[in-house]
Amino acid sequence: MAGEIVVGYDGTECAEAALEVAIDVARDLGTKLVIVYAYDPARIGGEVHDLDEALEKRGREVTAEAVKRSEGAGLEVEVQLIKEKPSVALSALASKRKARFIVLGGYGERPVTGVILGATPHKLLHIAEVPVIVVPVRE
Amino acid sequence: MESASAAEPAPTGAVASEGDKGLKGGALGFLSNVVIGVASTAPGYSLAAVLGFVAIEVGFQSPAILWLAFVPMLFISAAYYYMNRADPDCGTSFTWVTSTVGPRTGWLTGWAIIMADLFVMANLSQIAGLYTFLLVGWQSAADSVAAVTAVGVLWIAVMTWICVVGIELSARTQFFLLAAEVFALGLFSVVALIKVYFGNVAGSVDPSLSWFNPLDISSGSALAAGVILGIFIYWGWDSTVTVNEESENSSETPGRAAVLSTVILVVIYLVVAVAAQAYGGLGPLKQNPDDVLSALGGDVFGTPLDKILIIAVLTSASASTQTTILPTSRTALSMAFAKAIPDRFGHVHKRFQTPDTATIWFGVGSIIWYVGLTIISENILFDSIAALGLMIAFYYALTGFAAPIYYRRELFKSPAVMRTAGFGVLGGLALLGFGFFVSDVWSDQGNAWTALFDKASFANFIATVCAWVGTVGLIIGTAVAFIRSRSTKNLILVAAAGTVGGVVLTWAFFKSAIDLSDPANSESGDSWFGLGPPFVIGIGSLLVGVLLMLVRERTHPDFFRRKWKTAPPGSLDPATPTPVAGPSFAGDETAGGGPA
C-alpha cells in the first residue's frame, strides 16, 4: 500500500507527541506506520564504536515501546534504525518509499537556539521531498 | 517485535554510491577526511603550545625532533589501522588492549587516556585564555594569571556544553577554518623566511640542513624529552586512521586521505619550526615558550596582521578541545559498558545522543584540575605537557604491543621460515630498543649513538651486543619475510609496526620519566616529595589509577575475569578479503546484517 506515514522517534517527549499524531494520521488514512530512529554521533573525535552500539541498543529499546503502542492502535508497523543524521535519514527514507507524510516533533525552540542546536524539523523542511508535519510539544 | 531492524543499510552508503552522485560524494569524502585528520591534530594550537619547549630541549634541532617524533606515531597508527581492518569490532585502545593484553592493562590504558585528556585540558584552556586576551590586545589581562584562568575555565565550560548537546561543525565550516589556519601558518613562514633572506632582521639565523639531523641532538635526555613533546603535537592524528576507515566505502580514498593529511601536518610543522627559529634565533622561542606564535607573529607581521596567527591558534584550540572531550567521554562510555567503571558513565542523553554524564564529569574534572594546578604551581604549562607526554607514551606503547600479541598465534603457526623471520624481526626490534635504552640510561655517555660504540662500561657492552644482534636479526628477518612470502608479509608488518612503535614509546616513557623525576628538569624548578612535578603528576596519576582499579576489582570483579582474545585464523591473509570499510560498520552483526 502506498502512502506510508514516516515518523521520527527517539523516545523523548517531543517524539511521543509526534508518535501520537502519526498514529492518528495513519489510522485515519488506513496506512502503514514506519518508525525511524536515526543516530549519528560526530565522527570527529574517533572512539565512536561503543557509542554507536549504545545508541543502536537505545534505539531498539525505545522503538519497541513505540511499536507496542502503535500495534495497540491496530496499525501495521515497521521499524527502521538508521545510522545517519535524523533529517537526512527521514527525508531519504520518505522519498525512497514515496511516503505520504513525515511526522516529527519540534521543541518549538526560538530560532537562534534552533540554529545552534541544529534543529531537525528546520533542516527537514528544507530538504524533504514529501510533506512534513511538525508536532509541537505542549508544556 | 521489530518487523525489520536496519534491514536496509543506512542511506549514506546508497546515496554516495549512486551514479553521478557517487563521484561527488567520493570527492567530498576525500577532502573532509583530510580536513578531519588535520583538524583533529590541531597544528596551530600544537605549535603554539610546544614549539618553545622543544627549542628549550633541543635547541636548533627542533625540525629533527618534529619529523623523528612522527615515526613512532606512524607505526602505532599503522598497527591500529591493520587491526581495525582485520577486526572492525576492536573499538578503542581500551577495548583493544583489554582483549589482547589483559583486563588490568586495558583498564590502565583507559585510565591513561582519560588522564592524558585531563592534562591537556589545562594546557588547552590556558592557551585559549591567553590568546583570547592577545586577540583583543589586552596585554595587562594576558599577563594576569587569574584573568587567563578565568577565561580558560569559561572556555572549558562552553566546550563541555557544546560536546553534550552534540554540536558538530559541518565539514564545510571546518574546511574553511582549517584552510584559514593553514594559510595563516603558511603566510607566517613565508613572510618570516623572506625577511630572513632578504631583509635585515636582528638576530636572524639562516636555515641550515643540520637542523633536520637528529644525530646532532646533544644528549639522549634531550632526545627523549623532545620525542615526548613531539608525540604530543601529533596526538590526535591516529584517530584519523580509524575515522577514515569507517567513513568511506572506497578502499582507496581513506588511505590516500590519511597519507595526504600526514604530509600536510609534517610539512606545516617543519616549515613553521624552521621559519620561527630562523627569524629570531632561539631567544624568542625560549623566552616565551607559552605564546611563541603570538610573540613572533607580532614581529613578523606587525599589527594588525599578527591577529591572523592568533585567530588561527584559537580556532585550532577549539577543534582540539572537541577532539579531546569527545574521545574521553567515549572511552569512559566504553569502560562503563564493559563494567570496568560505574554504569552511570555509560549514560547517553536521550535527545542529544551523547554520553552526557561522562562528558560533564570530565568537564568538571578538567576545571578542578586546571584551577588546582594553577594555584599549586605557577608554571603549569611545561609540567603538564611533560606529564601528558608520559601518559600518551604509556597508552600508545601498550596499544602498539597489542598488535603482535593479538596475532601471536598466526605468527607462530606459520611455516618455519616465516616463523624464524617473525622472530628475527620482532626479537631484533626488541633487542635494538633495549640496547638503546641500556646505553642511554645506564651509561655516562651523553649521546645514545656514540655510546653504542663505547665499551668502557658493562652496560655499554650489553647495549652494544643487543644493538648488533638486534640489527642483524632485524635485517635478516625482514629480508626473509619480504623474499619468501607475500601472504605473511602483511602479518609481519602489522606485528613489526606495533613492536617498533611500542619499543620507541616505551623507551621514551622510561627515559623521560627518569629525567623528569629530577626536580631540576622541571620548568617550574619546584620539588614535590624531592621529585620533579611532571614525574609526580604523570606517575602519580598512574598509581592512583592502579589503586582505583584494585578497588573496582574488589567490588566488581567481572570485568577483570575476561578472557583474552587472539586473531581469528587467517584474518590477515590476502586470500580473505579485508572487510569493506564503511558498510561493515553500518551493519555489523548486532544490526542484523544488511546487504554489505
HADDOCK unambig.tbl for C-alpha pairs under 7 A between the chains (distance, minus, plus):
assign (segid A and resid 10 and name CA) (segid B and resid 351 and name CA) 6.99 0.50 0.50
assign (segid A and resid 11 and name CA) (segid B and resid 350 and name CA) 6.97 0.50 0.50
assign (segid A and resid 12 and name CA) (segid B and resid 350 and name CA) 6.37 0.50 0.50
assign (segid A and resid 12 and name CA) (segid B and resid 351 and name CA) 6.30 0.50 0.50
assign (segid A and resid 42 and name CA) (segid B and resid 168 and name CA) 6.45 0.50 0.50
assign (segid A and resid 43 and name CA) (segid B and resid 243 and name CA) 6.42 0.50 0.50
assign (segid A and resid 44 and name CA) (segid B and resid 36 and name CA) 6.43 0.50 0.50
assign (segid A and resid 44 and name CA) (segid B and resid 323 and name CA) 6.66 0.50 0.50
assign (segid A and resid 45 and name CA) (segid B and resid 239 and name CA) 6.81 0.50 0.50
assign (segid A and resid 45 and name CA) (segid B and resid 322 and name CA) 6.88 0.50 0.50
assign (segid A and resid 45 and name CA) (segid B and resid 323 and name CA) 4.35 0.50 0.50
assign (segid A and resid 45 and name CA) (segid B and resid 326 and name CA) 5.37 0.50 0.50
assign (segid A and resid 45 and name CA) (segid B and resid 327 and name CA) 5.28 0.50 0.50
assign (segid A and resid 46 and name CA) (segid B and resid 239 and name CA) 5.29 0.50 0.50
assign (segid A and resid 46 and name CA) (segid B and resid 242 and name CA) 6.84 0.50 0.50
assign (segid A and resid 46 and name CA) (segid B and resid 243 and name CA) 5.88 0.50 0.50
assign (segid A and resid 46 and name CA) (segid B and resid 327 and name CA) 6.05 0.50 0.50
assign (segid A and resid 47 and name CA) (segid B and resid 91 and name CA) 6.81 0.50 0.50
assign (segid A and resid 47 and name CA) (segid B and resid 92 and name CA) 5.54 0.50 0.50
assign (segid A and resid 47 and name CA) (segid B and resid 327 and name CA) 5.42 0.50 0.50
assign (segid A and resid 47 and name CA) (segid B and resid 330 and name CA) 6.04 0.50 0.50
assign (segid A and resid 47 and name CA) (segid B and resid 331 and name CA) 6.73 0.50 0.50
assign (segid A and resid 48 and name CA) (segid B and resid 330 and name CA) 6.76 0.50 0.50
assign (segid A and resid 49 and name CA) (segid B and resid 91 and name CA) 5.43 0.50 0.50
assign (segid A and resid 50 and name CA) (segid B and resid 91 and name CA) 6.90 0.50 0.50
assign (segid A and resid 50 and name CA) (segid B and resid 334 and name CA) 5.71 0.50 0.50
assign (segid A and resid 51 and name CA) (segid B and resid 330 and name CA) 6.60 0.50 0.50
assign (segid A and resid 55 and name CA) (segid B and resid 353 and name CA) 7.00 0.50 0.50
assign (segid A and resid 64 and name CA) (segid B and resid 1 and name CA) 6.68 0.50 0.50
assign (segid A and resid 64 and name CA) (segid B and resid 2 and name CA) 6.97 0.50 0.50
assign (segid A and resid 78 and name CA) (segid B and resid 2 and name CA) 6.67 0.50 0.50
assign (segid A and resid 78 and name CA) (segid B and resid 3 and name CA) 5.42 0.50 0.50
assign (segid A and resid 78 and name CA) (segid B and resid 4 and name CA) 6.26 0.50 0.50
assign (segid A and resid 79 and name CA) (segid B and resid 2 and name CA) 5.90 0.50 0.50
assign (segid A and resid 79 and name CA) (segid B and resid 3 and name CA) 6.45 0.50 0.50
assign (segid A and resid 79 and name CA) (segid B and resid 4 and name CA) 5.85 0.50 0.50
assign (segid A and resid 79 and name CA) (segid B and resid 5 and name CA) 6.05 0.50 0.50
assign (segid A and resid 80 and name CA) (segid B and resid 4 and name CA) 6.75 0.50 0.50
assign (segid A and resid 80 and name CA) (segid B and resid 5 and name CA) 5.63 0.50 0.50
assign (segid A and resid 80 and name CA) (segid B and resid 6 and name CA) 5.31 0.50 0.50
assign (segid A and resid 81 and name CA) (segid B and resid 5 and name CA) 6.18 0.50 0.50
assign (segid A and resid 81 and name CA) (segid B and resid 6 and name CA) 4.96 0.50 0.50
assign (segid A and resid 82 and name CA) (segid B and resid 6 and name CA) 6.34 0.50 0.50
assign (segid A and resid 82 and name CA) (segid B and resid 10 and name CA) 5.27 0.50 0.50
assign (segid A and resid 83 and name CA) (segid B and resid 10 and name CA) 5.57 0.50 0.50
assign (segid A and resid 83 and name CA) (segid B and resid 586 and name CA) 6.78 0.50 0.50
assign (segid A and resid 84 and name CA) (segid B and resid 10 and name CA) 6.54 0.50 0.50
assign (segid A and resid 84 and name CA) (segid B and resid 12 and name CA) 6.97 0.50 0.50
assign (segid A and resid 89 and name CA) (segid B and resid 11 and name CA) 6.77 0.50 0.50
assign (segid A and resid 92 and name CA) (segid B and resid 11 and name CA) 6.80 0.50 0.50
assign (segid A and resid 117 and name CA) (segid B and resid 167 and name CA) 6.16 0.50 0.50
